[in-house]
Amino acid sequence: MNTMSGMTDIDDPNHLVPSFLPAGNVLGYNLTTAINPITKRKEFTYTVSVQTVGAFGISDTSSEGVTTKCDGPCGAMFPPGLLITMGKCDHLLCKACFGIVKNPDGSYGCSNFQCWSEPSASLQKEESNYKKVINKQKYRARKIKKTDVM
């Protein structure tokens, strides 16, 4: 169905958010395909990252003055409502640190050093990779700061 703006319902990223989640901002979405080794059929995985407003019932009065440290490369302090919780590791990331690192399956990974570094890799390789992550984070932080989204 076309809307007045010319955008179809399918083009809107919020269209793909499950109905049980409250309305919020879609931070990113990703479609990956893989061949199932048992059935030999192509399987699709669709991942949507959403920052919801008031999803957990935190009111402004209860969290007034409380800040939490971002577990990403920036390490900045933010109100808890502005941080994104990663699923597997429970690290808290700000918008600038979220989406910097991608997992091998193409989904967004955690940018905390302990999550994406490889224990068997050489220190020089890890330093090089970490510098890339830091540079991406700085670029995204500047971009977000310009648009005052944070």
matplotlib code that plots the C-alpha trace (Angstrom):
import matplotlib.pyplot as plt

x = [0.0, 1.4, 1.3, 1.2, 5.0, 5.5, 7.0, 5.4, 4.7, 7.4, 10.0, 9.4, 11.8, 9.3, 7.0, 9.2, 9.2, 7.2, 3.9, 4.6, 7.4, 6.5, 7.1, 10.7, 13.6, 14.9, 18.7, 19.4, 18.2, 20.0, 18.9, 21.2, 20.9, 22.5, 22.1, 20.9, 23.4, 20.7, 17.7, 19.9, 17.5, 18.2, 17.2, 16.7, 17.5, 16.1, 17.6, 16.0, 17.7, 15.3, 15.7, 12.4, 11.0, 9.8, 9.9, 10.9, 8.8, 11.7, 10.4, 12.5, 12.0, 13.4, 16.5, 17.2, 21.0, 21.8, 24.4, 25.9, 29.2, 29.1, 31.0, 32.1, 35.3, 34.1, 33.5, 31.3, 28.6, 25.0, 21.5, 20.4, 17.7, 20.2, 22.2, 21.5, 21.9, 23.6, 21.9, 24.6, 27.0, 24.7, 27.2, 25.6, 26.5, 25.7, 24.5, 28.0, 29.5, 26.6, 27.0, 30.7, 31.6, 29.9, 29.6, 30.7, 27.0, 26.6, 24.6, 25.8, 28.2, 29.4, 32.2, 33.6, 37.2, 36.6, 33.7, 35.3, 39.0, 40.5, 42.5, 44.9, 45.6, 48.8, 48.9, 50.0, 46.9, 44.6, 46.0, 45.5, 41.9, 41.2, 42.5, 40.0, 37.2, 38.2, 38.3, 34.9, 33.5, 35.0, 33.6, 30.1, 30.2, 31.1, 28.3, 25.7, 26.8, 26.3, 22.7, 22.1, 20.6, 22.4]
y = [0.0, 3.4, 6.2, 10.0, 10.2, 7.6, 5.1, 1.7, 0.0, -2.6, 0.2, 1.4, -0.5, -0.1, -2.3, -5.4, -4.8, -7.5, -6.1, -7.0, -4.5, -0.9, 1.7, 2.9, 3.7, 1.0, 1.1, -1.4, -4.5, -7.3, -10.3, -13.2, -16.5, -19.8, -23.3, -25.8, -28.7, -31.2, -30.1, -28.6, -25.7, -22.0, -20.5, -16.8, -15.0, -11.5, -9.4, -6.1, -3.9, -1.5, 1.1, 1.1, 4.0, 2.9, -0.8, -1.7, 0.8, 3.0, 6.4, 9.6, 10.2, 6.8, 7.1, 10.7, 11.3, 7.6, 7.0, 3.9, 3.4, 2.3, -1.0, -0.1, 1.7, 5.2, 4.2, 7.4, 7.7, 7.8, 7.6, 3.9, 4.6, 5.6, 2.4, -0.8, -4.2, -6.8, -10.2, -12.8, -10.8, -8.2, -5.4, -2.0, 0.1, 3.7, 4.4, 5.4, 2.1, -0.1, -1.6, -1.1, -4.8, -7.4, -11.1, -13.8, -14.4, -10.7, -9.6, -6.8, -7.8, -6.3, -3.7, -4.5, -5.7, -8.9, -10.0, -9.6, -10.2, -13.6, -15.1, -16.9, -14.0, -12.1, -8.9, -6.8, -8.0, -7.3, -3.8, -3.1, -4.3, -2.4, 0.9, 0.3, -0.2, 3.0, 5.0, 3.8, 4.7, 8.2, 8.8, 7.6, 9.6, 12.8, 12.1, 11.5, 14.5, 16.7, 15.5, 15.7, 12.3, 11.1]
z = [0.0, -1.0, 1.5, 0.8, 0.9, -1.8, 0.7, 0.8, 4.1, 3.2, 2.8, 6.3, 8.7, 11.6, 9.5, 10.3, 14.1, 15.9, 17.2, 20.8, 21.0, 21.8, 19.0, 18.8, 16.6, 14.3, 14.8, 12.1, 10.4, 8.7, 6.5, 6.3, 4.4, 5.0, 3.6, 6.3, 6.1, 7.1, 4.9, 2.1, 2.0, 2.2, 5.5, 6.2, 9.4, 9.8, 12.7, 13.8, 16.4, 18.0, 20.7, 22.4, 24.4, 27.9, 27.1, 30.6, 32.5, 33.7, 34.5, 34.4, 38.1, 39.2, 37.0, 37.7, 38.2, 37.4, 34.7, 33.3, 31.5, 27.9, 27.5, 24.0, 23.0, 24.1, 27.7, 28.2, 30.9, 29.7, 31.3, 31.2, 28.7, 26.0, 26.1, 24.0, 25.7, 23.6, 23.7, 24.3, 26.5, 28.2, 27.5, 27.3, 24.2, 23.1, 19.6, 18.5, 19.6, 18.4, 14.9, 14.6, 14.7, 12.6, 13.4, 10.9, 10.1, 9.2, 12.3, 14.5, 17.2, 20.4, 20.1, 23.6, 23.2, 25.1, 22.8, 19.4, 20.1, 19.3, 22.2, 19.8, 17.5, 17.7, 19.8, 16.8, 14.8, 17.7, 18.2, 14.5, 14.7, 17.8, 16.2, 13.3, 15.8, 17.7, 14.5, 13.4, 16.9, 16.8, 13.3, 14.3, 17.5, 15.6, 13.1, 15.8, 17.8, 14.6, 14.3, 18.1, 18.2, 21.3]

ax = plt.figure().add_subplot(projection="3d")
ax.plot(x, y, z, "-o")
ax.set_aspect("equal")
plt.show()
